[in-house]
Amino acid sequence: MKRYDLITPEGTKDLLFEDCAVRRSLEEKLSVLFKSKSYCEIVTPGLEFFDVFNLNSRYFPQESMYKLVDNKGRLLVVRPDSTMPIARVAATRLRDSELPLRLYYRQNVYRNKPLMRGRSDEIHQMGIELIGSDSKRADLEVITAAIEVLASFENEDFRFEIGDIGFFREIVNMLGADDNTKEEIRSLIEAKNYPALNDILDSVGDNNITKALKQLPRLFGGEEVFDKAEALVDDEKVTAVISNIRNIYNCLTELGYNGKITVDLGIVNKLDYYTGVVMKGYLQGYGDAVLSGGRYNKLLAEFGYDVPATGFAVNIDAVAKVMKQSHTYTAPVPDVIVYGCDGFEMEAIKYAMKLRVEGLNVENSVFATYEETKAYAERKGIQKVICVGRNLTEATLISGGVKNGK
């Protein structure tokens, strides 16, 4: 007896009519936005060699990836991320292209997360990558594009957070702890798990550095955050990081999104991946970030192409879920249905094609009789039925009956 022929694997789902319509609408909207900024679309394979993700920094633990073997015995993975394959392409096929490269994508990523209940292992993403510039201008271009994306969803309660991974990195490097301890501290700050964070820092020691790290999850808010951060540690590198993110924040306030842009120096995701400014975007109605990204200046060097880069990804599935809460989907109803009498089936199809050229939404009848076709049209709300035979018969369906015509 088959056990799994009627269900989808855990972490996946079928997308039906409304889901598809909302997703396509979001894709079209973001594609227009990205193209207007001179970003070109790129598509990478759904299957990549394991080596693409098995870099020195181990950005993705191998247990989080779906793996398989090709016919030569080589280890493959189902793409868990879009940025790293794009980095591979930039370092190889696009290596001789003039910089900066502006690329955008819309594709699925697959991540195995067995410990997360209600998870989605298959995530549809869209995003941009700006490769080849480490300038403030590049940071502002990508950050403002991310804010424009959130604003385009017509959700007035969006929230955008910026931080700088360098703030945490510089402080934790003063701690003198081993890499495993640093990673544990990072994950606890990211989760804003204060009790566990305090416990591990107490075990490390009681000094200005541990006190500063305990305060990190609370460094969230407006411009006042910068003064609080500067008071925690007296260090030239830390001061430089704060000055940079303060400058960017002040620039963003000119966009006019008052109260929607905040500073969060506790954004510490992927310590070995990001190198500078990081960002997250949220929509009312979804409990996690729908947009995330930042600067990653060391990633392409691992593919032999040492150029800086920055970008972000949007979880289209998450945004679609929010959009469905505020938008009612109505399945399109054809303008007309065309029925072909026996022996006139091809004439009916050709007549339907003619109507479509004229701009109508036309359905071909597959019923055996004209009466069945009219009954179907009435149930579906199709207002006009055309019968193609020796003569052309047109019926307009009205409430309570049928109005015939020629």
C-alpha positions as a Markdown table, in Angstrom:
| # | Residue | x | y | z |
|---|---|---|---|---|
| 1 | Met | 0.0 | 0.0 | 0.0 |
| 2 | Lys | 1.3 | 3.4 | -1.0 |
| 3 | Arg | 1.7 | 5.8 | 2.0 |
| 4 | Tyr | 2.9 | 9.0 | 0.4 |
| 5 | Asp | 1.3 | 9.2 | -3.0 |
| 6 | Leu | -1.5 | 11.7 | -1.9 |
| 7 | Ile | 0.6 | 14.1 | 0.3 |
| 8 | Thr | 3.5 | 16.5 | -0.2 |
| 9 | Pro | 6.8 | 16.2 | 1.8 |
| 10 | Glu | 7.0 | 18.0 | 5.1 |
| 11 | Gly | 7.9 | 21.6 | 4.6 |
| 12 | Thr | 6.3 | 21.8 | 1.1 |
| 13 | Lys | 2.8 | 22.5 | -0.2 |
| 14 | Asp | 0.8 | 22.8 | -3.3 |
| 15 | Leu | 0.0 | 26.3 | -4.6 |
| 16 | Leu | -3.5 | 26.7 | -5.9 |
| 17 | Phe | -5.2 | 29.5 | -7.8 |
| 18 | Glu | -5.1 | 32.3 | -5.3 |
| 19 | Asp | -1.6 | 31.4 | -4.2 |
| 20 | Cys | -0.3 | 31.5 | -7.8 |
| 21 | Ala | -2.1 | 34.7 | -8.6 |
| 22 | Val | -0.7 | 36.5 | -5.6 |
| 23 | Arg | 2.8 | 35.2 | -6.2 |
| 24 | Arg | 2.8 | 36.2 | -9.9 |
| 25 | Ser | 1.5 | 39.6 | -9.0 |
| 26 | Leu | 4.4 | 40.1 | -6.5 |
| 27 | Glu | 7.0 | 38.8 | -9.0 |
| 28 | Glu | 5.8 | 41.2 | -11.6 |
| 29 | Lys | 5.8 | 44.1 | -9.3 |
| 30 | Leu | 9.4 | 43.5 | -8.0 |
| 31 | Ser | 10.7 | 42.6 | -11.5 |
| 32 | Val | 9.5 | 46.0 | -12.7 |
| 33 | Leu | 11.1 | 47.7 | -9.7 |
| 34 | Phe | 14.5 | 45.9 | -10.1 |
| 35 | Lys | 14.6 | 46.4 | -13.9 |
| 36 | Ser | 14.0 | 50.1 | -13.4 |
| 37 | Lys | 17.2 | 50.2 | -11.3 |
| 38 | Ser | 19.2 | 48.5 | -14.1 |
| 39 | Tyr | 19.3 | 45.1 | -12.5 |
| 40 | Cys | 19.4 | 42.1 | -14.9 |
| 41 | Glu | 17.8 | 38.8 | -14.2 |
| 42 | Ile | 19.9 | 35.7 | -13.5 |
| 43 | Val | 18.8 | 32.1 | -13.0 |
| 44 | Thr | 21.1 | 29.5 | -11.4 |
| 45 | Pro | 20.6 | 25.7 | -11.4 |
| 46 | Gly | 18.4 | 24.1 | -8.8 |
| 47 | Leu | 21.2 | 21.5 | -8.4 |
| 48 | Glu | 24.7 | 22.6 | -7.5 |
| 49 | Phe | 27.8 | 20.8 | -6.5 |
| 50 | Phe | 28.2 | 20.4 | -2.8 |
| 51 | Asp | 31.5 | 22.3 | -3.0 |
| 52 | Val | 29.8 | 25.5 | -3.9 |
| 53 | Phe | 28.4 | 25.6 | -0.3 |
| 54 | Asn | 31.3 | 23.7 | 1.4 |
| 55 | Leu | 33.5 | 26.8 | 1.7 |
| 56 | Asn | 36.0 | 27.6 | 4.4 |
| 57 | Ser | 33.5 | 29.7 | 6.3 |
| 58 | Arg | 30.8 | 27.0 | 6.3 |
| 59 | Tyr | 28.0 | 29.4 | 5.7 |
| 60 | Phe | 25.5 | 26.6 | 5.5 |
| 61 | Pro | 25.8 | 23.5 | 7.8 |
| 62 | Gln | 25.7 | 20.4 | 5.6 |
| 63 | Glu | 22.9 | 19.0 | 7.7 |
| 64 | Ser | 20.7 | 21.8 | 6.5 |
| 65 | Met | 21.1 | 20.9 | 2.9 |
| 66 | Tyr | 19.2 | 18.3 | 0.7 |
| 67 | Lys | 21.9 | 16.1 | -0.9 |
| 68 | Leu | 22.0 | 13.6 | -3.8 |
| 69 | Val | 24.6 | 12.0 | -6.0 |
| 70 | Asp | 24.9 | 12.3 | -9.8 |
| 71 | Asn | 25.7 | 9.5 | -12.2 |
| 72 | Lys | 29.4 | 10.0 | -11.7 |
| 73 | Gly | 29.1 | 9.7 | -7.9 |
| 74 | Arg | 29.6 | 13.4 | -7.3 |
| 75 | Leu | 27.8 | 15.0 | -4.3 |
| 76 | Leu | 25.1 | 17.5 | -5.3 |
| 77 | Val | 22.8 | 19.7 | -3.2 |
| 78 | Val | 19.4 | 21.2 | -3.9 |
| 79 | Arg | 20.1 | 25.0 | -3.9 |
| 80 | Pro | 19.8 | 26.2 | -0.3 |
| 81 | Asp | 20.7 | 29.8 | -1.1 |
| 82 | Ser | 20.8 | 32.1 | -4.2 |
| 83 | Thr | 23.7 | 34.4 | -3.3 |
| 84 | Met | 26.4 | 31.8 | -3.3 |
| 85 | Pro | 25.6 | 30.4 | -6.7 |
| 86 | Ile | 25.4 | 34.0 | -8.0 |
| 87 | Ala | 28.9 | 34.6 | -6.5 |
| 88 | Arg | 30.1 | 31.5 | -8.4 |
| 89 | Val | 28.7 | 32.9 | -11.6 |
| 90 | Ala | 30.2 | 36.3 | -11.0 |
| 91 | Ala | 33.6 | 34.7 | -10.3 |
| 92 | Thr | 33.5 | 32.6 | -13.5 |
| 93 | Arg | 31.2 | 33.5 | -16.4 |
| 94 | Leu | 30.9 | 37.2 | -15.5 |
| 95 | Arg | 34.5 | 37.6 | -14.3 |
| 96 | Asp | 35.4 | 39.8 | -17.2 |
| 97 | Ser | 32.3 | 42.0 | -17.0 |
| 98 | Glu | 32.6 | 45.6 | -16.1 |
| 99 | Leu | 31.9 | 46.3 | -12.4 |
| 100 | Pro | 29.6 | 46.9 | -10.7 |
| 101 | Leu | 27.3 | 44.0 | -11.6 |
| 102 | Arg | 23.6 | 44.5 | -10.8 |
| 103 | Leu | 21.8 | 41.2 | -10.8 |
| 104 | Tyr | 18.4 | 40.1 | -9.6 |
| 105 | Tyr | 16.7 | 36.7 | -9.2 |
| 106 | Arg | 13.5 | 34.9 | -8.6 |
| 107 | Gln | 13.8 | 31.2 | -7.7 |
| 108 | Asn | 13.3 | 28.7 | -5.0 |
| 109 | Val | 15.7 | 27.7 | -2.2 |
| 110 | Tyr | 15.5 | 24.5 | -0.2 |
| 111 | Arg | 16.6 | 24.1 | 3.4 |
| 112 | Asn | 16.2 | 21.1 | 5.6 |
| 113 | Lys | 15.1 | 22.3 | 9.1 |
| 114 | Pro | 13.7 | 19.2 | 10.9 |
| 115 | Leu | 13.6 | 21.0 | 14.3 |
| 116 | Met | 11.3 | 23.8 | 13.2 |
| 117 | Arg | 7.7 | 22.8 | 13.4 |
| 118 | Gly | 5.5 | 24.4 | 10.7 |
| 119 | Arg | 8.6 | 25.2 | 8.7 |
| 120 | Ser | 8.8 | 25.8 | 5.0 |
| 121 | Asp | 11.7 | 23.9 | 3.4 |
| 122 | Glu | 10.8 | 25.3 | 0.0 |
| 123 | Ile | 11.0 | 29.1 | -0.1 |
| 124 | His | 10.4 | 31.2 | -3.1 |
| 125 | Gln | 12.7 | 34.2 | -3.1 |
| 126 | Met | 13.4 | 37.4 | -5.1 |
| 127 | Gly | 16.4 | 39.6 | -4.5 |
| 128 | Ile | 19.2 | 41.7 | -5.8 |
| 129 | Glu | 23.0 | 41.6 | -5.6 |
| 130 | Leu | 25.2 | 44.6 | -6.3 |
| 131 | Ile | 28.7 | 43.2 | -6.9 |
| 132 | Gly | 31.9 | 45.2 | -7.2 |
| 133 | Ser | 31.5 | 48.3 | -5.0 |
| 134 | Asp | 32.3 | 48.9 | -1.3 |
| 135 | Ser | 31.1 | 52.4 | -1.4 |
| 136 | Lys | 28.5 | 54.2 | 0.8 |
| 137 | Arg | 26.6 | 54.9 | -2.4 |
| 138 | Ala | 26.3 | 51.1 | -3.0 |
| 139 | Asp | 25.0 | 50.5 | 0.5 |
| 140 | Leu | 22.5 | 53.3 | 0.1 |
| 141 | Glu | 21.3 | 52.0 | -3.2 |
| 142 | Val | 20.6 | 48.5 | -1.9 |
| 143 | Ile | 19.1 | 49.7 | 1.4 |
| 144 | Thr | 16.8 | 52.2 | -0.2 |
| 145 | Ala | 15.8 | 49.5 | -2.8 |
| 146 | Ala | 14.9 | 47.3 | 0.1 |
| 147 | Ile | 12.7 | 50.0 | 1.7 |
| 148 | Glu | 11.0 | 50.6 | -1.7 |
| 149 | Val | 10.2 | 46.9 | -1.9 |
| 150 | Leu | 8.5 | 46.9 | 1.5 |
| 151 | Ala | 6.6 | 50.1 | 0.7 |
| 152 | Ser | 5.4 | 48.6 | -2.6 |
| 153 | Phe | 3.5 | 45.9 | -0.8 |
| 154 | Glu | 0.9 | 48.5 | 0.3 |
| 155 | Asn | 1.2 | 47.3 | 3.9 |
| 156 | Glu | 1.3 | 50.5 | 6.0 |
| 157 | Asp | 2.7 | 48.6 | 9.0 |
| 158 | Phe | 6.0 | 47.6 | 7.5 |
| 159 | Arg | 9.1 | 48.0 | 9.6 |
| 160 | Phe | 12.7 | 48.2 | 8.4 |
| 161 | Glu | 15.7 | 47.6 | 10.7 |
| 162 | Ile | 19.4 | 48.3 | 10.0 |
| 163 | Gly | 22.5 | 47.4 | 11.9 |
| 164 | Asp | 26.2 | 46.6 | 11.3 |
| 165 | Ile | 27.6 | 43.2 | 12.0 |
| 166 | Gly | 31.0 | 44.9 | 12.5 |
| 167 | Phe | 29.8 | 46.3 | 15.9 |
| 168 | Phe | 29.4 | 42.8 | 17.3 |
| 169 | Arg | 32.4 | 41.4 | 15.6 |
| 170 | Glu | 34.8 | 44.0 | 17.0 |
| 171 | Ile | 33.4 | 43.7 | 20.5 |
| 172 | Val | 33.4 | 39.9 | 20.6 |
| 173 | Asn | 36.9 | 39.7 | 19.3 |
| 174 | Met | 38.0 | 41.6 | 22.4 |
| 175 | Leu | 36.5 | 38.8 | 24.5 |
| 176 | Gly | 39.3 | 36.3 | 24.0 |
| 177 | Ala | 36.8 | 33.4 | 23.8 |
| 178 | Asp | 37.1 | 30.4 | 21.4 |
| 179 | Asp | 35.1 | 30.3 | 18.1 |
| 180 | Asn | 32.4 | 27.9 | 19.5 |
| 181 | Thr | 31.7 | 30.3 | 22.4 |
| 182 | Lys | 31.6 | 33.3 | 20.1 |
| 183 | Glu | 29.0 | 31.5 | 17.9 |
| 184 | Glu | 26.9 | 30.5 | 20.9 |
| 185 | Ile | 26.9 | 34.2 | 22.1 |
| 186 | Arg | 26.0 | 35.3 | 18.6 |
| 187 | Ser | 23.0 | 32.9 | 18.3 |
| 188 | Leu | 21.7 | 33.9 | 21.7 |
| 189 | Ile | 21.9 | 37.6 | 20.8 |
| 190 | Glu | 20.2 | 36.9 | 17.5 |
| 191 | Ala | 17.4 | 35.1 | 19.4 |
| 192 | Lys | 17.3 | 37.9 | 22.1 |
| 193 | Asn | 17.5 | 35.2 | 24.7 |
| 194 | Tyr | 18.7 | 37.3 | 27.6 |
| 195 | Pro | 18.8 | 34.7 | 30.4 |
| 196 | Ala | 20.9 | 32.2 | 28.4 |
| 197 | Leu | 23.1 | 35.1 | 27.1 |
| 198 | Asn | 23.7 | 36.4 | 30.6 |
| 199 | Asp | 24.6 | 32.9 | 31.8 |
| 200 | Ile | 27.2 | 32.2 | 29.2 |
| 201 | Leu | 28.8 | 35.7 | 29.5 |
| 202 | Asp | 28.9 | 35.3 | 33.3 |
| 203 | Ser | 30.9 | 32.1 | 32.8 |
| 204 | Val | 33.4 | 34.0 | 30.6 |
| 205 | Gly | 33.9 | 36.8 | 33.0 |
| 206 | Asp | 32.7 | 40.1 | 34.5 |
| 207 | Asn | 34.3 | 43.0 | 32.6 |
| 208 | Asn | 33.4 | 45.9 | 30.2 |
| 209 | Ile | 33.2 | 43.6 | 27.2 |
| 210 | Thr | 30.8 | 41.1 | 28.7 |
| 211 | Lys | 28.7 | 44.0 | 30.0 |
| 212 | Ala | 28.6 | 45.5 | 26.5 |
| 213 | Leu | 27.5 | 42.2 | 24.9 |
| 214 | Lys | 24.7 | 41.8 | 27.5 |
| 215 | Gln | 23.4 | 45.2 | 26.4 |
| 216 | Leu | 23.6 | 44.4 | 22.7 |
| 217 | Pro | 20.1 | 42.9 | 22.3 |
| 218 | Arg | 18.7 | 46.1 | 23.8 |
| 219 | Leu | 20.4 | 48.5 | 21.4 |
| 220 | Phe | 17.2 | 48.9 | 19.4 |
| 221 | Gly | 15.4 | 52.1 | 18.5 |
| 222 | Gly | 16.1 | 55.5 | 16.9 |
| 223 | Glu | 19.0 | 57.8 | 16.9 |
| 224 | Glu | 19.5 | 57.5 | 20.6 |
| 225 | Val | 20.9 | 54.0 | 20.1 |
| 226 | Phe | 24.2 | 55.4 | 18.7 |
| 227 | Asp | 25.0 | 57.4 | 21.9 |
| 228 | Lys | 24.2 | 54.3 | 24.0 |
| 229 | Ala | 26.4 | 52.1 | 21.9 |
| 230 | Glu | 29.3 | 54.6 | 22.0 |
| 231 | Ala | 29.1 | 54.7 | 25.8 |
| 232 | Leu | 29.6 | 50.9 | 26.0 |
| 233 | Val | 33.1 | 50.4 | 24.6 |
| 234 | Asp | 35.9 | 52.9 | 24.1 |
| 235 | Asp | 37.5 | 51.6 | 21.0 |
| 236 | Glu | 38.5 | 53.2 | 17.7 |
| 237 | Lys | 37.2 | 50.4 | 15.5 |
| 238 | Val | 33.9 | 50.2 | 17.3 |
| 239 | Thr | 33.5 | 54.0 | 17.1 |
| 240 | Ala | 34.1 | 53.9 | 13.3 |
| 241 | Val | 31.4 | 51.2 | 12.9 |
| 242 | Ile | 28.9 | 53.3 | 14.9 |
| 243 | Ser | 29.8 | 56.4 | 12.9 |
| 244 | Asn | 29.2 | 54.6 | 9.6 |
| 245 | Ile | 25.8 | 53.2 | 10.5 |
| 246 | Arg | 24.7 | 56.5 | 12.1 |
| 247 | Asn | 25.5 | 58.3 | 8.8 |
| 248 | Ile | 23.5 | 55.8 | 6.8 |
| 249 | Tyr | 20.6 | 56.1 | 9.3 |
| 250 | Asn | 20.6 | 59.9 | 8.9 |
| 251 | Cys | 20.5 | 59.5 | 5.1 |
| 252 | Leu | 17.5 | 57.1 | 5.3 |
| 253 | Thr | 15.5 | 59.5 | 7.5 |
| 254 | Glu | 15.3 | 61.8 | 4.4 |
| 255 | Leu | 13.1 | 59.2 | 2.7 |
| 256 | Gly | 10.2 | 60.3 | 4.9 |
| 257 | Tyr | 9.3 | 56.9 | 6.4 |
| 258 | Asn | 9.0 | 58.3 | 9.9 |
| 259 | Gly | 8.7 | 55.7 | 12.6 |
| 260 | Lys | 9.3 | 52.8 | 10.1 |
| 261 | Ile | 13.1 | 52.8 | 10.1 |
| 262 | Thr | 14.9 | 51.7 | 13.2 |
| 263 | Val | 18.4 | 50.8 | 14.3 |
| 264 | Asp | 19.1 | 47.3 | 15.7 |
| 265 | Leu | 22.7 | 46.6 | 16.6 |
| 266 | Gly | 21.6 | 43.2 | 17.8 |
| 267 | Ile | 21.2 | 42.0 | 14.2 |
| 268 | Val | 24.0 | 39.4 | 14.2 |
| 269 | Asn | 22.9 | 36.7 | 11.8 |
| 270 | Lys | 25.6 | 34.8 | 9.8 |
| 271 | Leu | 28.7 | 36.2 | 11.4 |
| 272 | Asp | 31.0 | 34.6 | 8.8 |
| 273 | Tyr | 28.8 | 35.7 | 5.9 |
| 274 | Tyr | 28.1 | 39.4 | 6.4 |
| 275 | Thr | 30.9 | 41.9 | 6.9 |
| 276 | Gly | 29.1 | 45.3 | 7.3 |
| 277 | Val | 25.7 | 46.9 | 7.1 |
| 278 | Val | 22.9 | 44.3 | 7.6 |
| 279 | Met | 19.1 | 44.8 | 7.3 |
| 280 | Lys | 15.8 | 43.1 | 8.0 |
| 281 | Gly | 12.3 | 44.0 | 6.9 |
| 282 | Tyr | 9.0 | 43.1 | 8.5 |
| 283 | Leu | 5.3 | 43.2 | 7.5 |
| 284 | Gln | 2.4 | 43.4 | 9.9 |
| 285 | Gly | 0.7 | 39.9 | 10.0 |
| 286 | Tyr | 3.9 | 37.8 | 9.7 |
| 287 | Gly | 6.0 | 37.0 | 12.8 |
| 288 | Asp | 9.4 | 36.8 | 11.1 |
| 289 | Ala | 11.5 | 38.9 | 8.7 |
| 290 | Val | 10.2 | 38.9 | 5.1 |
| 291 | Leu | 13.4 | 40.6 | 3.8 |
| 292 | Ser | 17.0 | 40.2 | 4.9 |
| 293 | Gly | 20.4 | 41.0 | 3.6 |
| 294 | Gly | 23.5 | 43.1 | 3.9 |
| 295 | Arg | 27.1 | 43.5 | 2.9 |
| 296 | Tyr | 29.2 | 40.4 | 2.3 |
| 297 | Asn | 32.7 | 41.5 | 1.1 |
| 298 | Lys | 34.5 | 38.2 | 1.6 |
| 299 | Leu | 32.2 | 35.7 | 0.0 |
| 300 | Leu | 33.4 | 36.1 | -3.6 |
| 301 | Ala | 37.0 | 35.8 | -2.6 |
| 302 | Glu | 36.3 | 32.2 | -1.6 |
| 303 | Phe | 35.5 | 31.6 | -5.3 |
| 304 | Gly | 38.8 | 33.3 | -6.3 |
| 305 | Tyr | 37.3 | 36.7 | -7.2 |
| 306 | Asp | 38.1 | 39.2 | -4.4 |
| 307 | Val | 35.4 | 41.9 | -4.9 |
| 308 | Pro | 32.9 | 43.4 | -2.4 |
| 309 | Ala | 29.2 | 42.9 | -2.7 |
| 310 | Thr | 25.9 | 43.7 | -1.0 |
| 311 | Gly | 22.3 | 42.6 | -1.5 |
| 312 | Phe | 19.1 | 41.3 | 0.0 |
| 313 | Ala | 16.5 | 38.6 | -0.5 |
| 314 | Val | 12.7 | 38.8 | -0.1 |
| 315 | Asn | 10.6 | 35.8 | 1.1 |
| 316 | Ile | 7.9 | 35.9 | -1.5 |
| 317 | Asp | 5.9 | 33.1 | 0.1 |
| 318 | Ala | 5.8 | 35.1 | 3.4 |
| 319 | Val | 4.7 | 38.3 | 1.7 |
| 320 | Ala | 2.0 | 36.4 | -0.3 |
| 321 | Lys | 0.7 | 35.1 | 3.0 |
| 322 | Val | 0.3 | 38.6 | 4.3 |
| 323 | Met | -1.2 | 39.9 | 1.1 |
| 324 | Lys | -3.9 | 37.2 | 1.1 |
| 325 | Gln | -5.1 | 38.5 | 4.4 |
| 326 | Ser | -6.0 | 41.9 | 3.0 |
| 327 | His | -6.8 | 41.1 | -0.7 |
| 328 | Thr | -9.8 | 39.1 | -1.9 |
| 329 | Tyr | -9.0 | 36.8 | -4.9 |
| 330 | Thr | -11.7 | 36.2 | -7.5 |
| 331 | Ala | -11.2 | 33.6 | -10.1 |
| 332 | Pro | -11.5 | 35.2 | -13.6 |
| 333 | Val | -14.7 | 34.4 | -15.4 |
| 334 | Pro | -14.6 | 34.0 | -19.2 |
| 335 | Asp | -16.3 | 36.6 | -21.3 |
| 336 | Val | -17.8 | 34.0 | -23.6 |
| 337 | Ile | -17.9 | 30.2 | -24.1 |
| 338 | Val | -18.0 | 28.8 | -27.6 |
| 339 | Tyr | -19.7 | 25.5 | -28.4 |
| 340 | Gly | -19.2 | 23.6 | -31.7 |
| 341 | Cys | -22.0 | 21.4 | -33.1 |
| 342 | Asp | -21.1 | 17.9 | -34.3 |
| 343 | Gly | -18.9 | 18.3 | -37.3 |
| 344 | Phe | -18.2 | 22.0 | -36.6 |
| 345 | Glu | -15.7 | 21.5 | -33.7 |
| 346 | Met | -12.7 | 23.0 | -35.6 |
| 347 | Glu | -14.8 | 25.9 | -36.8 |
| 348 | Ala | -15.7 | 26.6 | -33.2 |
| 349 | Ile | -12.0 | 26.5 | -32.1 |
| 350 | Lys | -11.1 | 28.9 | -35.0 |
| 351 | Tyr | -13.9 | 31.3 | -34.0 |
| 352 | Ala | -12.8 | 31.2 | -30.4 |
| 353 | Met | -9.2 | 32.1 | -31.5 |
| 354 | Lys | -10.7 | 35.0 | -33.5 |
| 355 | Leu | -12.4 | 36.3 | -30.4 |
| 356 | Arg | -9.3 | 36.1 | -28.3 |
| 357 | Val | -7.4 | 38.2 | -30.9 |
| 358 | Glu | -10.1 | 40.8 | -30.3 |
| 359 | Gly | -9.2 | 40.8 | -26.6 |
| 360 | Leu | -11.8 | 38.5 | -25.1 |
| 361 | Asn | -11.3 | 35.8 | -22.6 |
| 362 | Val | -12.8 | 32.8 | -24.3 |
| 363 | Glu | -13.5 | 29.2 | -23.1 |
| 364 | Asn | -14.0 | 26.3 | -25.5 |
| 365 | Ser | -16.9 | 24.1 | -24.6 |
| 366 | Val | -16.0 | 20.4 | -24.2 |
| 367 | Phe | -19.7 | 19.3 | -23.5 |
| 368 | Ala | -21.6 | 17.0 | -25.8 |
| 369 | Thr | -24.6 | 19.3 | -26.3 |
| 370 | Tyr | -25.4 | 23.0 | -26.5 |
| 371 | Glu | -27.9 | 22.7 | -23.6 |
| 372 | Glu | -25.2 | 21.2 | -21.3 |
| 373 | Thr | -22.9 | 24.1 | -22.4 |
| 374 | Lys | -25.6 | 26.7 | -21.4 |
| 375 | Ala | -26.2 | 25.0 | -18.1 |
| 376 | Tyr | -22.5 | 25.0 | -17.3 |
| 377 | Ala | -22.2 | 28.7 | -18.4 |
| 378 | Glu | -25.0 | 29.7 | -16.0 |
| 379 | Arg | -23.3 | 27.8 | -13.1 |
| 380 | Lys | -20.0 | 29.5 | -13.8 |
| 381 | Gly | -21.4 | 33.0 | -14.4 |
| 382 | Ile | -20.4 | 33.2 | -18.0 |
| 383 | Gln | -22.7 | 35.7 | -19.6 |
| 384 | Lys | -22.5 | 34.7 | -23.3 |
| 385 | Val | -22.7 | 31.4 | -25.1 |
| 386 | Ile | -21.9 | 31.1 | -28.8 |
| 387 | Cys | -22.9 | 28.0 | -30.8 |
| 388 | Val | -21.0 | 27.4 | -34.0 |
| 389 | Gly | -22.8 | 25.2 | -36.6 |
| 390 | Arg | -24.4 | 25.8 | -40.0 |
| 391 | Asn | -25.5 | 29.1 | -38.4 |
| 392 | Leu | -23.9 | 31.2 | -35.7 |
| 393 | Thr | -26.2 | 31.3 | -32.6 |
| 394 | Glu | -25.4 | 33.6 | -29.7 |
| 395 | Ala | -27.2 | 33.5 | -26.3 |
| 396 | Thr | -26.8 | 36.0 | -23.6 |
| 397 | Leu | -27.5 | 34.6 | -20.2 |
| 398 | Ile | -29.5 | 36.8 | -17.9 |
| 399 | Ser | -30.9 | 36.2 | -14.4 |
| 400 | Gly | -33.7 | 33.8 | -14.6 |
| 401 | Gly | -33.4 | 32.9 | -18.3 |
| 402 | Val | -31.6 | 33.1 | -21.6 |
| 403 | Lys | -31.8 | 35.9 | -24.2 |
| 404 | Asn | -31.1 | 34.5 | -27.7 |
| 405 | Gly | -29.6 | 36.4 | -30.6 |
| 406 | Lys | -27.9 | 35.9 | -34.0 |
